[in-house]
Amino acid sequence: MAKWGEGDPRWIVEERADATNVNNWHWTERDATNWSSEKLKELLVGLSVESDEGKCEVTEVTKVEGEASINNRKGKLIFFYEWNLKAKWKGTSKSGIKYKGNIEVPNLSDENEMEDLDISVSLCKGEPDTPIFDLMKKEGSEKVRVALNSYLGLLKTEFTQGMILPTANGMTKQQTSQNKVKTDRTQIGSSSTAAPPATGVKIPTCKFSLRDTFLTSPEELYRVFLNQEMVQAFTHSAAVVEPEKGGKFRLLEGNVFGEFQELVPEEKIVMKWRYNTWPSEHYATVTLTFTDKGNETELKIECRAVPESEEDRTREGWQRYYCQAIKQTFGYGARLC
């Protein structure tokens, strides 16, 4: 056996507590089938689109057939997935007439690009043709595509945690394929590709605050941060938002996630908030305070325990991909203070 710092690194037993799979050299595999099945259902059920013609919603995932797994070889993650999906949707016209239909995705796999994915939307047999069908076929299918892309992002970030083991210097090898994931154009801080340090690494932190003004009421602005459909609208991607104390949220392809710690309607939201590239289990505390200014609302954003090296990225992210995006999406535009 070679001494530490000498010889072929494949055979060096590093100074690790478990001495397992040193240098991430050996082949390991993790089955992601069950996790994927539940995650696909979670992301698809409840997706909705609405227009002047009416509203459509995915009500049930009836078939999730396939498999998914992740392999780690020499510190590199290799993803395999192949799925055949079927779901049901229902639509309601503005006049109250109800329609039903089906969605089929036969070829969600690592061999196909997301933009080439075949998403088939149909009406149930006997249902008359309706503008509601066109709404679901065009806008609905695109929302399904976004949700499936979000699944891939979560598969390559959330599910892979712990697969690349830390080496002697306490850092993970930055050779994961998650850096190759195609992310939504609205991903916060997409230029940062650094892998997160291992759990327990002490890092210097900082705090900062921002103020912005929105041409809407505190009630409406408060709702923007807690309503899943509104979050999906201003982030232009699938999101998970549980609007309750202890509820989780995940948005922007899984690049941002956390938990609501305190909710005071129309006044305050306190949350644990993090980027997926931050050191494992490290969260900032973000407090949103809503102040009624008559015909507009002042929003104060206080961020504490932000990694010092991430201050600029986090500040810019909140300004651009929260504040500016909300104004542009909902027409709440006002001058940044």
C-alpha positions as CSV (number, residue, x, y, z in Angstrom):
1,M,0.0,0.0,0.0
2,A,1.4,3.4,-1.0
3,K,1.9,6.1,1.6
4,W,-0.3,9.1,1.6
5,G,1.0,11.6,-1.0
6,E,3.0,8.9,-3.0
7,G,2.3,6.3,-5.6
8,D,-0.7,5.5,-7.8
9,P,-3.7,7.5,-6.5
10,R,-6.1,4.6,-7.3
11,W,-4.7,2.5,-4.5
12,I,-4.2,5.2,-1.8
13,V,-6.4,4.9,1.2
14,E,-7.1,8.5,2.2
15,E,-7.4,9.7,5.7
16,R,-11.2,9.3,5.8
17,A,-13.3,8.1,8.6
18,D,-14.9,5.4,6.5
19,A,-12.1,4.8,3.9
20,T,-14.8,4.0,1.4
21,N,-14.4,4.2,-2.4
22,V,-11.3,6.4,-2.1
23,N,-10.8,9.0,-4.8
24,N,-14.3,8.0,-6.1
25,W,-12.5,5.4,-8.3
26,H,-14.7,2.4,-8.0
27,W,-17.9,2.0,-9.9
28,T,-21.0,2.6,-7.8
29,E,-24.6,2.7,-8.8
30,R,-27.8,4.2,-7.3
31,D,-31.3,3.2,-8.4
32,A,-33.4,6.3,-9.0
33,T,-36.5,4.5,-10.3
34,N,-38.8,4.9,-7.3
35,W,-37.7,8.4,-6.5
36,S,-38.2,9.4,-10.2
37,S,-41.6,7.9,-10.3
38,E,-42.8,9.9,-7.4
39,K,-41.0,13.1,-8.5
40,L,-42.6,12.9,-12.0
41,K,-46.1,12.6,-10.5
42,E,-45.4,15.5,-8.2
43,L,-44.2,17.8,-11.0
44,L,-47.0,16.9,-13.4
45,V,-50.2,16.7,-11.4
46,G,-51.7,20.1,-11.0
47,L,-50.0,21.8,-14.0
48,S,-52.5,24.2,-15.5
49,V,-52.8,26.7,-18.3
50,E,-55.5,29.4,-18.7
51,S,-56.6,31.7,-21.4
52,D,-59.7,33.6,-22.5
53,E,-61.2,30.3,-23.7
54,G,-61.0,28.6,-20.3
55,K,-58.6,26.5,-18.2
56,C,-56.9,23.1,-18.5
57,E,-55.2,21.1,-15.8
58,V,-53.3,17.8,-15.5
59,T,-55.4,15.8,-13.0
60,E,-53.7,12.4,-12.9
61,V,-50.6,10.5,-14.0
62,T,-51.9,7.1,-15.1
63,K,-48.7,5.5,-16.3
64,V,-45.1,5.8,-15.2
65,E,-43.2,3.0,-16.9
66,G,-39.5,2.8,-17.1
67,E,-36.3,3.1,-15.0
68,A,-33.6,5.5,-13.9
69,S,-30.2,5.0,-12.4
70,I,-27.0,6.9,-11.7
71,N,-23.5,5.5,-12.0
72,N,-20.3,7.0,-10.4
73,R,-17.1,6.0,-12.1
74,K,-13.8,7.8,-11.4
75,G,-15.6,10.7,-9.8
76,K,-17.9,11.2,-12.9
77,L,-21.7,10.7,-12.7
78,I,-23.4,8.9,-15.6
79,F,-27.2,9.1,-15.9
80,F,-29.5,6.5,-17.4
81,Y,-33.2,7.0,-17.7
82,E,-36.0,5.9,-19.9
83,W,-39.7,6.6,-19.3
84,N,-43.0,6.1,-20.9
85,L,-45.6,8.4,-19.3
86,K,-49.3,8.8,-19.6
87,A,-51.6,11.4,-17.9
88,K,-55.1,12.7,-17.9
89,W,-56.2,16.3,-18.3
90,K,-59.5,18.1,-17.9
91,G,-60.6,21.5,-19.3
92,T,-63.4,23.9,-18.5
93,S,-64.5,26.5,-20.9
94,K,-65.5,30.0,-19.8
95,S,-69.1,28.9,-20.4
96,G,-68.7,26.0,-17.9
97,I,-68.5,23.1,-20.5
98,K,-66.1,20.4,-19.3
99,Y,-63.7,18.4,-21.5
100,K,-61.4,15.5,-20.9
101,G,-58.3,14.3,-22.6
102,N,-55.0,12.4,-22.4
103,I,-51.3,13.2,-22.5
104,E,-48.6,10.7,-23.6
105,V,-44.8,11.0,-23.5
106,P,-43.3,7.8,-25.0
107,N,-39.7,8.7,-25.2
108,L,-38.3,10.5,-22.2
109,S,-34.8,9.1,-22.2
110,D,-31.1,10.0,-21.9
111,E,-30.8,9.4,-25.7
112,N,-33.2,12.2,-26.7
113,E,-32.8,16.0,-26.3
114,M,-35.6,17.7,-24.4
115,E,-36.5,19.9,-27.4
116,D,-37.1,16.7,-29.5
117,L,-39.3,15.1,-26.9
118,D,-42.6,13.9,-28.3
119,I,-45.5,15.1,-26.1
120,S,-48.9,14.0,-27.5
121,V,-52.1,15.7,-26.3
122,S,-55.5,14.3,-27.3
123,L,-59.2,14.6,-26.5
124,C,-61.1,11.6,-25.1
125,K,-63.1,9.7,-27.7
126,G,-66.5,11.4,-28.3
127,E,-65.4,14.8,-27.1
128,P,-66.1,17.6,-29.6
129,D,-63.3,19.7,-31.0
130,T,-62.8,22.9,-28.9
131,P,-60.4,25.8,-28.5
132,I,-59.7,24.4,-25.0
133,F,-57.9,21.5,-26.8
134,D,-55.7,23.9,-28.7
135,L,-54.8,25.6,-25.5
136,M,-53.7,22.3,-23.9
137,K,-52.0,21.1,-27.0
138,K,-49.8,24.2,-27.4
139,E,-49.3,25.9,-24.0
140,G,-50.1,22.8,-21.9
141,S,-47.6,20.6,-23.7
142,E,-44.9,23.2,-23.2
143,K,-45.6,23.3,-19.5
144,V,-45.3,19.6,-19.4
145,R,-41.9,19.9,-21.2
146,V,-40.7,22.4,-18.6
147,A,-41.8,20.1,-15.8
148,L,-39.9,17.1,-17.3
149,N,-36.8,19.3,-17.8
150,S,-37.2,20.2,-14.1
151,Y,-37.2,16.5,-13.2
152,L,-33.9,16.1,-15.0
153,G,-32.4,19.0,-13.2
154,L,-33.5,17.5,-9.8
155,L,-32.3,14.1,-10.8
156,K,-28.8,15.6,-11.5
157,T,-28.7,17.7,-8.4
158,E,-31.0,16.7,-5.5
159,F,-30.8,12.9,-6.0
160,T,-27.1,12.8,-6.6
161,Q,-26.1,14.3,-3.2
162,G,-23.5,12.2,-1.5
163,M,-22.5,10.2,-4.6
164,I,-19.2,12.0,-5.1
165,L,-17.4,11.4,-1.8
166,P,-15.0,14.0,-0.4
167,T,-11.3,13.3,-0.8
168,A,-8.5,14.0,1.7
169,N,-8.8,17.8,1.4
170,G,-12.5,17.7,2.3
171,M,-13.6,18.7,-1.2
172,T,-15.6,16.7,-3.8
173,K,-14.1,16.1,-7.3
174,Q,-15.6,18.5,-9.7
175,Q,-16.2,16.0,-12.5
176,T,-20.0,15.6,-12.3
177,S,-22.2,15.7,-15.3
178,Q,-24.6,18.0,-13.5
179,N,-22.4,20.9,-14.8
180,K,-23.6,19.8,-18.2
181,V,-27.3,20.1,-17.4
182,K,-29.1,22.5,-19.8
183,T,-30.7,25.0,-17.5
184,D,-33.5,27.5,-18.0
185,R,-32.5,30.9,-19.3
186,T,-33.7,32.4,-16.0
187,Q,-31.5,30.3,-13.8
188,I,-30.0,32.5,-11.1
189,G,-26.2,32.9,-11.3
190,S,-25.8,30.4,-14.0
191,S,-22.2,31.4,-14.5
192,S,-21.2,29.7,-11.2
193,T,-20.2,26.1,-11.6
194,A,-18.3,25.4,-8.4
195,A,-19.1,22.2,-6.6
196,P,-20.3,22.5,-3.0
197,P,-17.8,21.8,-0.2
198,A,-18.5,18.8,2.0
199,T,-20.8,19.1,5.0
200,G,-19.1,20.7,8.1
201,V,-16.8,23.0,6.2
202,K,-16.7,26.4,8.0
203,I,-17.1,29.3,5.7
204,P,-17.2,33.1,6.2
205,T,-20.7,34.6,5.8
206,C,-22.2,38.1,5.3
207,K,-25.5,39.9,5.4
208,F,-27.1,42.5,3.2
209,S,-30.4,44.1,2.5
210,L,-32.3,45.4,-0.5
211,R,-35.4,47.6,-0.9
212,D,-37.7,47.8,-3.8
213,T,-41.2,49.3,-4.6
214,F,-44.0,47.5,-6.4
215,L,-47.2,49.1,-7.8
216,T,-49.5,46.7,-6.0
217,S,-50.9,45.9,-2.6
218,P,-49.0,44.0,0.2
219,E,-51.7,41.3,0.0
220,E,-51.1,40.7,-3.7
221,L,-47.3,40.9,-3.5
222,Y,-47.3,38.5,-0.5
223,R,-49.3,36.1,-2.6
224,V,-46.8,36.2,-5.5
225,F,-44.2,34.5,-3.3
226,L,-46.5,31.7,-2.0
227,N,-48.7,30.9,-4.9
228,Q,-47.2,28.1,-7.0
229,E,-48.7,29.1,-10.3
230,M,-47.5,32.7,-9.8
231,V,-44.0,31.5,-8.9
232,Q,-43.9,29.4,-12.0
233,A,-45.0,32.4,-14.0
234,F,-42.3,34.8,-13.0
235,T,-39.5,32.1,-13.0
236,H,-40.7,30.7,-16.3
237,S,-40.2,27.1,-15.1
238,A,-41.8,24.4,-13.0
239,A,-41.8,25.0,-9.2
240,V,-42.9,23.4,-6.0
241,V,-44.3,25.7,-3.3
242,E,-45.9,24.6,-0.1
243,P,-47.4,27.8,1.4
244,E,-47.3,27.0,5.1
245,K,-44.9,27.1,8.0
246,G,-42.4,24.3,7.5
247,G,-43.4,24.0,3.8
248,K,-40.8,23.4,1.2
249,F,-40.1,25.3,-2.0
250,R,-38.0,24.5,-5.0
251,L,-37.7,26.6,-8.2
252,L,-35.5,27.4,-11.1
253,E,-34.6,23.9,-12.2
254,G,-33.9,22.9,-8.5
255,N,-31.1,25.5,-8.3
256,V,-32.9,27.3,-5.5
257,F,-34.7,25.6,-2.6
258,G,-35.5,26.0,1.0
259,E,-38.3,26.1,3.7
260,F,-40.7,28.7,5.0
261,Q,-40.1,29.4,8.7
262,E,-42.5,32.2,9.4
263,L,-45.5,33.5,7.5
264,V,-47.4,36.6,8.6
265,P,-50.1,37.4,5.9
266,E,-49.5,40.6,4.1
267,E,-46.6,41.5,6.4
268,K,-43.6,39.1,6.5
269,I,-42.1,35.9,5.1
270,V,-39.1,34.3,6.7
271,M,-37.4,31.4,4.9
272,K,-34.4,29.2,4.9
273,W,-32.9,29.8,1.4
274,R,-30.0,28.3,-0.6
275,Y,-28.4,27.7,-4.0
276,N,-27.8,24.0,-4.7
277,T,-24.1,24.8,-5.1
278,W,-23.6,26.1,-1.6
279,P,-21.9,23.9,1.0
280,S,-24.1,21.0,1.9
281,E,-26.9,21.9,4.5
282,H,-25.9,25.6,4.6
283,Y,-28.8,27.9,4.3
284,A,-29.2,31.7,4.4
285,T,-32.0,33.3,6.3
286,V,-34.1,35.5,4.1
287,T,-36.7,37.9,5.5
288,L,-39.2,39.6,3.3
289,T,-41.1,42.6,4.9
290,F,-44.0,44.1,3.1
291,T,-44.9,47.8,3.9
292,D,-48.1,49.5,2.6
293,K,-47.2,52.8,1.0
294,G,-50.7,53.8,-0.2
295,N,-50.9,52.8,-3.9
296,E,-47.7,50.8,-3.8
297,T,-45.8,48.4,-1.5
298,E,-42.2,48.6,-0.3
299,L,-40.5,45.3,-0.1
300,K,-37.4,44.9,2.2
301,I,-35.3,41.9,1.6
302,E,-32.8,40.9,4.4
303,C,-30.4,38.1,3.7
304,R,-28.3,36.7,6.5
305,A,-25.6,34.0,6.6
306,V,-24.9,34.3,2.9
307,P,-21.5,32.7,2.0
308,E,-19.2,35.7,1.6
309,S,-18.0,34.5,-1.8
310,E,-21.7,34.4,-2.9
311,E,-22.8,37.9,-1.9
312,D,-22.7,39.5,-5.3
313,R,-24.3,36.6,-7.0
314,T,-27.1,36.3,-4.4
315,R,-27.7,40.1,-4.4
316,E,-27.9,40.2,-8.2
317,G,-30.1,37.1,-8.2
318,W,-32.7,38.6,-5.9
319,Q,-32.7,41.9,-7.8
320,R,-32.9,40.4,-11.3
321,Y,-34.7,37.1,-11.0
322,Y,-37.1,37.9,-8.2
323,C,-37.8,41.7,-8.2
324,Q,-37.4,42.6,-11.9
325,A,-39.0,39.3,-13.0
326,I,-42.1,39.9,-10.8
327,K,-42.5,43.4,-12.1
328,Q,-42.2,42.3,-15.8
329,T,-44.5,39.4,-15.4
330,F,-47.3,41.1,-13.4
331,G,-46.9,44.7,-14.3
332,Y,-45.9,45.9,-10.9
333,G,-43.1,48.0,-12.3
334,A,-41.6,50.8,-10.2
335,R,-38.1,52.4,-9.8
336,L,-35.6,50.3,-7.7
337,C,-34.7,52.2,-4.5
